[in-house]
Amino acid sequence: MSSSTWPKRFYSLDAMRGIAAIIIVLSHWVHFVFIGEKKVIPFDKTTFPLYDILKPFYLTGTLGVNFFFLLSGFVFFWLYQKQISERNIDFKTFSIKRIARLYPLHLATLLLVVVLQLIYSQQYGFYFVYSHFDGYHFVLNLLFIQKWGLDNGFSFNGPAWAISVLVFLYLLFFILAYWRKATFLICLLISMIAAILLVADSSEYLNRYLLRGISGFFFGGCIFYVAVYLSPHAEKIRLGFYAATLILWGATLFSFYGADLTVYIKQLGFIGKLFLEGYVHYLLFPISLLSLIFLEMQRGILLKKMAWLGDISYSLFLLHFPLQLMVAILVGYGILDKTLFLNVGFFIGFFAVLIALSYLTYVKFERPMQSYL
């Protein structure tokens, strides 16, 4: 079975993309600690709203970015690899599609953050969370290359670093696909080399953010090839994938809410460290992704009512820091209390506003701009 016989859209993957974006926002809840603080101060995450329930996301939610890269790799190999290799899509068409999708909201939120940071700096005398607020880093952000290794640290709309890395990955992907080098083995080799460099803690010499993206994106390409190979046998093997997914997630959640299993794994020395380093990236997320693919192939449609979360995921990703910055400014004016972010009611309200704002942005700004460009 080739991917041409697959559904035109995997609604479950769209839903997961939106959920991953929300989890990333949760991991950035710590930004509120920095309101009025120039330097990192001691803080206790256990005081964050609903911590006992949301503990895994507060502590490791940034791994949602890893899933984001993995899923992006799968989707791009599925939708574009063959078309590019067969010369049905040229670089100009591919680039225009990506720019129309990503750049308008990136530029709008970049300019919004500039204005908000100027207001915040007038209140406090320094910038909120991301201190590299200068012309050089503005140009890097403007060109979407702010995390290609040319920067001195996070700047402006900080979370957009992941989108910057994606732009780099799109270029690398197109080159490999165009020259028909985006094979399973090459993707696996690229992903493994990047992962090894990450484990080797090479941040002093190489860009860890690019490596993180490369490792995830091209392993997502590997998952695509595995899914194509296994899909004719999906009826026979899907139950095994479902069981593996449940076991892996069960063990993961047990480590957070029960006994910490990583303590025992670390006792295995280097093997244990290697397992823990690769567990989420090369086991938990890939098996879960394949399970969703096989499940939706079986059922036809899965999580369609939640697919809109995937539609607004880009807005969720780029709007949450400006919204946090607005809250910080209101605190500076004395309208809100500095510790309000510890309140469950504020927590619910913040996400309600963010989701509503993201939906409006998607409908009224993102889609029209894509059509216009």
C-alpha positions in Angstrom: 0.0 0.0 0.0 1.3 3.5 -0.9 0.5 6.7 0.9 -1.8 7.6 -2.0 -4.4 5.3 -0.6 -4.3 6.9 2.8 -7.0 9.4 4.0 -6.6 12.9 2.7 -6.3 14.1 6.2 -5.4 12.5 9.5 -7.7 14.4 11.9 -6.1 12.7 14.9 -2.7 14.1 14.0 -4.2 17.6 13.6 -5.7 17.2 17.1 -2.4 16.1 18.6 -0.6 19.0 17.0 -3.0 21.4 18.8 -2.7 19.5 22.1 1.1 19.6 21.8 0.9 23.4 21.3 -1.2 23.7 24.5 1.3 21.6 26.4 4.2 23.8 25.3 2.2 26.8 26.5 1.9 25.1 29.9 5.7 24.6 30.0 6.0 28.3 29.5 3.8 29.2 32.4 7.0 29.9 34.3 7.4 33.1 32.3 5.0 34.7 34.8 7.6 34.3 37.5 9.8 36.8 35.7 7.3 39.7 35.9 9.3 42.6 37.4 12.4 40.4 37.8 15.5 41.1 35.8 17.3 37.9 36.8 16.2 34.3 37.4 14.8 34.0 40.9 14.0 30.9 43.0 10.5 29.5 42.3 8.5 26.5 43.2 6.6 24.9 40.3 4.5 22.9 42.8 2.6 26.2 43.5 1.5 26.4 39.8 -2.3 26.0 39.1 -3.4 22.3 39.2 0.1 21.2 39.5 -0.8 17.7 40.9 -2.7 17.0 37.7 -0.5 18.8 35.2 2.8 17.9 36.7 4.2 16.1 33.6 3.5 19.1 31.4 4.9 21.7 33.7 8.1 19.7 34.1 8.6 18.3 30.6 6.2 20.1 28.4 9.0 21.5 26.2 9.2 18.0 24.8 6.0 19.0 22.9 8.4 20.8 20.6 10.1 17.4 19.9 6.7 15.9 19.0 6.1 19.0 16.8 9.3 18.4 14.8 8.5 14.6 14.6 5.0 15.2 13.3 6.1 17.9 10.9 8.6 15.5 9.4 6.0 12.8 9.0 3.5 15.2 7.4 6.0 16.8 5.0 7.4 13.4 3.8 3.8 12.3 3.3 2.5 15.3 1.4 5.6 16.7 -0.4 8.4 14.2 -0.7 7.1 12.4 -3.8 5.8 15.5 -5.5 9.2 17.3 -5.1 11.2 14.3 -6.2 9.0 13.9 -9.3 9.4 17.6 -10.0 5.7 18.3 -9.6 6.5 21.1 -7.1 9.4 23.4 -7.7 11.3 25.4 -5.1 9.4 28.6 -5.8 6.0 27.0 -5.3 7.1 25.2 -2.2 8.6 28.4 -0.7 5.6 30.5 -1.5 3.3 28.0 0.3 5.5 27.9 3.3 6.0 31.7 3.5 2.2 32.3 3.1 1.6 29.9 5.9 4.2 31.0 8.4 5.4 34.6 7.7 2.4 36.8 8.1 1.6 35.8 11.7 5.3 35.7 12.6 5.8 39.2 11.4 2.6 40.5 13.1 3.5 38.9 16.5 7.1 40.1 16.1 6.0 43.7 15.7 3.5 43.3 18.5 6.2 42.1 20.8 8.4 45.0 19.9 5.6 47.5 21.0 4.8 45.5 24.2 8.4 45.1 25.2 9.0 48.9 24.8 6.0 49.5 27.1 7.3 46.9 29.6 10.8 48.3 29.6 9.4 51.8 30.4 7.7 50.3 33.4 10.6 48.1 34.8 13.8 49.3 33.1 14.5 46.0 31.4 12.8 43.5 29.0 10.4 40.6 29.8 12.0 37.1 29.8 13.9 37.5 26.5 16.6 40.2 26.9 18.2 40.3 23.5 16.1 43.2 22.3 18.3 45.0 19.6 18.5 45.7 15.9 20.7 42.7 15.2 18.3 40.2 16.7 15.4 42.0 15.2 16.9 41.4 11.7 17.5 37.7 12.5 13.8 37.4 13.6 12.7 39.3 10.5 14.6 36.8 8.3 13.4 33.8 10.2 16.9 32.8 11.1 17.0 33.7 14.8 18.0 30.2 15.9 20.3 29.2 13.2 23.4 29.7 15.3 23.9 33.4 14.6 22.2 34.7 17.8 23.4 35.5 21.3 20.3 34.0 22.9 16.5 33.9 22.7 15.0 37.2 21.5 11.7 39.0 20.9 8.9 36.4 20.5 11.1 33.7 22.0 9.0 30.6 21.4 9.2 31.3 17.6 12.7 29.8 17.7 11.1 26.5 16.8 9.5 28.0 13.7 12.9 29.4 12.7 14.4 25.9 13.0 11.5 24.5 10.9 12.3 26.9 8.1 15.8 25.5 8.1 14.4 22.0 8.0 12.1 22.8 5.1 15.1 24.0 3.1 17.1 20.9 3.9 14.1 18.6 3.2 13.5 20.2 -0.2 17.2 19.8 -1.2 17.2 16.1 -0.2 13.8 15.4 -1.8 14.7 17.2 -5.0 17.8 15.2 -5.5 16.0 12.0 -4.5 18.1 11.5 -1.4 15.3 11.6 1.1 15.3 7.9 1.5 14.6 5.9 4.7 18.3 5.1 5.3 19.5 8.6 4.7 16.8 10.1 7.0 17.7 7.5 9.7 21.4 8.3 9.4 20.8 12.1 9.6 18.5 11.7 12.6 20.9 9.4 14.4 23.9 11.6 13.9 22.0 14.6 15.2 20.8 12.6 18.2 24.3 11.4 19.0 25.7 14.9 18.9 22.9 16.0 21.2 23.6 13.2 23.7 27.3 14.0 23.5 26.4 17.5 24.9 28.0 19.3 22.0 26.3 22.7 22.6 29.6 24.4 22.9 30.4 23.7 19.3 27.1 23.0 17.5 23.7 24.4 17.5 21.6 22.2 19.8 18.3 23.7 18.6 19.0 22.9 15.0 20.2 19.4 16.0 17.0 18.9 18.0 14.9 19.8 14.9 17.0 17.8 12.5 16.8 14.7 14.7 13.0 14.9 15.1 12.1 16.0 11.6 14.0 13.3 9.8 13.0 10.6 12.2 9.4 11.7 11.4 10.4 11.0 7.8 11.5 7.5 8.9 8.1 7.0 10.6 6.4 7.9 7.3 8.4 5.2 5.4 7.7 2.7 8.2 3.9 3.5 8.1 3.9 3.0 4.3 5.7 -0.4 4.7 3.5 -1.6 7.5 0.1 -0.2 6.4 -0.8 -3.3 4.2 -0.4 -5.4 7.4 -2.0 -2.9 9.7 -5.0 -5.1 10.5 -2.6 -7.8 11.8 -0.2 -5.6 13.8 -2.3 -2.7 15.0 -3.3 -4.3 18.3 0.4 -4.8 19.1 1.0 -1.1 18.5 -2.0 -0.1 20.6 -0.9 -2.3 23.4 2.7 -0.9 23.2 1.4 2.6 23.3 -0.7 2.0 26.4 2.2 0.3 28.2 4.6 3.1 27.3 2.3 5.9 28.4 1.3 3.9 31.5 4.9 3.6 32.5 5.5 7.2 31.7 2.6 8.5 33.8 3.4 6.1 36.6 6.9 7.6 36.8 5.3 11.0 37.4 2.4 10.1 39.6 3.7 6.9 41.3 7.3 5.7 41.7 10.0 7.3 39.6 11.1 4.5 37.3 14.0 6.5 35.9 15.9 6.0 39.2 16.1 2.3 38.5 17.0 2.8 34.8 19.8 5.1 35.7 21.4 2.3 37.7 22.1 0.5 34.4 24.8 3.1 33.8 25.5 4.1 30.2 22.9 1.8 28.8 20.3 3.3 31.1 21.3 6.9 30.2 21.1 6.0 26.5 17.7 4.5 27.0 16.4 7.6 28.9 17.8 9.9 26.3 16.1 8.2 23.4 12.9 7.0 25.2 10.6 9.8 24.3 12.0 10.7 21.0 12.6 7.3 19.5 10.1 5.1 21.3 7.2 6.9 23.1 6.3 9.4 20.4 6.9 7.3 17.3 4.9 4.3 18.6 2.1 6.6 19.6 2.2 8.3 16.2 2.0 5.0 14.3 -0.8 3.8 16.6 -2.9 6.9 15.7 -2.2 6.4 12.0 -3.3 2.8 12.1 -6.3 3.5 14.3 -7.5 6.2 11.9 -7.0 4.0 8.9 -9.1 1.4 10.6 -11.9 3.7 11.8 -11.9 6.1 8.9 -12.1 9.3 11.0 -10.7 9.8 14.5 -10.9 12.9 16.7 -12.4 15.0 13.8 -14.2 17.2 16.3 -10.8 18.1 17.9 -9.0 18.7 14.6 -9.6 22.5 14.9 -7.0 22.5 17.6 -4.5 21.7 14.9 -5.8 24.6 12.8 -5.1 27.1 15.6 -1.9 25.5 16.8 0.3 28.0 15.0 -1.6 30.9 16.5 -1.4 29.3 20.0 2.3 28.9 19.6 3.0 32.5 18.5 0.3 34.4 20.6 0.9 33.0 24.0 4.1 35.0 24.8 2.6 38.3 23.6 -0.5 37.5 25.8 1.8 36.8 28.8 3.6 40.1 28.1 0.2 41.9 28.1 -0.5 40.4 31.5 2.9 41.6 32.8 2.2 45.1 31.6 -1.2 45.1 33.4 0.7 44.1 36.5 3.0 47.0 36.0 0.1 49.4 35.9 -1.3 47.9 39.1 -4.4 46.5 37.3 -3.5 42.9 38.1 -1.7 41.3 41.0 1.8 39.9 40.4 0.9 36.5 41.9 -2.4 36.1 40.0 -0.8 33.5 37.8 -0.9 31.1 40.7 -4.7 31.3 40.7 -6.7 28.5 39.1 -9.4 30.9 37.9 -6.7 33.1 36.1 -5.2 29.9 34.6 -8.5 28.9 33.1 -9.2 32.4 31.9 -5.8 32.8 30.3 -6.3 29.6 28.3 -9.8 30.5 27.4 -8.7 33.9 26.0 -5.7 32.4 24.3 -7.7 29.7 22.5 -10.5 32.2 21.5 -7.9 34.7 20.3 -6.0 32.0 18.4 -9.3 30.8 16.7 -10.1 34.4 15.6 -6.6 34.9 14.4 -6.7 31.7 12.3 -10.1 32.6 10.8 -9.7 36.3 10.3 -5.9 36.6 9.7 -4.1 33.4 8.9 -6.5 32.0 6.3 -7.1 35.3 4.5 -3.4 36.0 4.3 -2.7 32.6 2.9 -5.3 33.2 0.2 -3.9 36.6 -0.5 -0.3 35.5 -0.9 
